[in-house]
Amino acid sequence: MPQNRFDLIIFDCDGVLVDSEPLAERAYHNVYARHGMNLPEGTIAQCVGMKQADIIKRIAELSGFQLSEAGEAELWPETKHVFSQFLQPTPGITALLEALETPRCVASSSSLERIHFSLETTKLAGFFGDAIYSSSMVKRGKPAPDLFLHAAKEMGYEPSTCVVIEDSPYGVEGAVAAGMTAIGYTGGGHTYTSHAQTLLDKGASAVFADWKDIAYWMRAEKD
């Protein structure tokens, strides 16, 4: 793949590198149901891109259901169980990473344990090495720019030279706030009718559902 016009590509993990969001939603529903709370459909979809503590808080705001500490402790084991059986890379991402020459890293709202497990399960870990950054490393999660700025600093690049690939409005918002170019990705199993427009409204420079289109866009000359 020819060199693209950005110095660093920052990938979100869930819903971008791995098609995890429908599976994570299933895990949340399972845990809440075990604790006597049946989440309304669409609740988790409004939390995509957030770290776990913020998701739990948002669920309480949306549904009135407050998960106990014991319930919170079950979320990752349940998610890990579901991931171990069904998690796959998003279609076409492996081929893109195999051809990619540009420096890259991961910046995800998930815990480091979950990121590593997801990448290892889908055989993507080797493409990133230690270049993995979690919201647990910064004070504020997405939509704050903190995580993206931290990743760029650790990798040694100026924010203006970075492109972020995100599937969530919170992620796009955070990338734009960091002074980076944001690309929206809608090729995951959790995409919805207004997904692309929502990402554009948050400041994405372009939105694509196919990794081949993203690769072409990143190589194209700026207007």
N, C-alpha and C positions, 0 to 999 in steps of 0.2 A: 504494500500500500504506500503510495507517495506521501511524503511528509505533509501534514495538514497545517493550517494557518494559525494554530494555537500551540503554545509551548507546553501546556499541561492539560490533560483531559481528566476531569474529576467525575467519577461514576458514583451515583447512588447505588445502593445494593438491592434492597427489596423493591421488586416491581420493575427494575431496570436490568440488573445483571441476572437476577434470579426471579422466576415467576412465582413469587411467594405470597402475594397479598391475599388471594382467595384462600390459601391454606392457613395463613395467620388468622384470617377472619373466622375460619372454622374453629380454630383452636380457642379463640376468645369466646365464641358462642358456647363451646363445650364447657369451658371452665365456669362461665357465668351461670349456665344451666345447672351445673352440679351444685351450685350454691343458691339455687332456687330463683334465678333471675334470667328470664328469657328475653334477650335483647331484641328490640324491634329491627326488622330488616333495614339495612342501609345505615345503621348506627356506626359500624366500624369504617364504612367507606368515607365517613366524614373525618376520620382520624388518620388517614393514610399520610405517612411522612413524619409523624410525631414519634417521640421517644415514649417508652412504656408509661412512665409516670404521667406524662401529659395525656396519653390515650385514656388512662383510667380516670383522670380528672374530667376529660371531655365526655366520656361515656356517662359519668355521673350527671353532668350538666344536661346532656341530651335526653337521658332516660330516667334519671332519678335513682338509678341503681349504683350503690357504693360497694365495691368489692372489698372484702376483708383482707388483712395482711396474709392470712393463710391462703386465700384465693389468689392473691398476687403471686405468691410463691409457686403456684401451680402453672402459671402462664407459660414460662419458658419450657418446663418439662413437657407440657402438652404440645406446644408448638414444635419442639424438637422431635417429638414422636411422630407428628404429622409430616414434618419436613423429611424425616428419614425414610418415609415410605413413598412420598409423592413429589418432592421438590425437583424441579428441572431448571436449567438455564433458559433464559428467554430465547425465542427462536432466532438464530443467526448470530448471537453474540460471540459464540466460541470462534467462529470463522473470522469475525472482525478483530478479536483480540489476537488471534494467531498472526494476522497480517499487520497489526498496528506497530509502528515504529516510534510513535510519540510517547514520551513519558506519561504515565497514568497512575491514578490512585483511587481509592474508595473513600467516600465520606458518607457515613450512614447514621441514621438516628438509632439504629439498633445497638445492642451491647456488643463488645468485641467478641465474646463467646459465640453469639448468634451469627455475627458476620463471618467469622472463621468457619463455623459449622456449615453455613450455607454455601460458602465458596468451595469448601472441601467436598461437600456432598455432590456438588454440580461439576467438580473437577475444574474450577476456575481459579483456585487459590494460587497456582503457579504463575499466573499472569500478573500478580500484584505483589508477591513477596511480603515484605513488612510495610508496604505503603498503604496501610489501612487505618482509617481514622473514624472514631466513634463519638457520638454526642456526649458520652461519658467523660470525654477529655476536655470539654469546655463547660462554661457556666450555663450558657443558654443554648437550647436546641433550636432546630428549624421552627419557625421562619426567621429567627435571628441569623445573622451572617457568620457567627462565631466559628462554627465548625469548618466552613469553607475557607475562611481566613487562616485558621489554624493549619488546615491541610496544605494550603499554598505556601505558608511560611515554612512548614516542616520540609516540604519538597523543594523549596528554594526558588519559587517563582512569584512574580508580581501578579496580583489579582487580575489586572487588566489583560494579562496574557493567557488566562485560564478559561476553559469552557466547561460547564457543568451539565451533565445529562441527568435529568430528573423526571419522575413520573407524577410527582405530587405538587399541588399548588404551594404548599409550605416550602418545599425544596426550591422551586423556581423563585419564589419570593426571597428566600435567603440568599440564593446565588446572585440575584440582581442587587440586593442590598450590599453584597460583598464587592460589588463592582466588577463582576464577572459576566461573561456571556452565558446565557442559559438556553439549552435545547430541551424541549419537552418530548418525552417518549410515551407512546400510547400503545405499545405492542404487547403489554402484559394481559393476563387473564382478567384483570379487574377493571379494564377500561370501560368507559360508558359514553353515551351519546354526546354529551357536551364536554368531554374530557379535554380535547384539543383546544377548544375555545377558552376553557377555564385556565389552562396553562398559558395561553397567549395573553389573556387578560391580566395575568400576574407578572407578565414581562418576558416570557419566552421569546427568543428571536425567531424561532421556527419550531414546528412540532411534526414528528414523524412516528410512524408505527413500524417501520422497517429499518433494520440496522444498515442495510446497503444504502438507503437514502441518507441516513445520518453520516455515513462515511463520505459520501459524495459531497454533502453540504460542508463538512469540515475541511475538505480539500479545496473547495471553490474559493476564488478570489473574492475579497470583500468589494462591495460596490464603491 
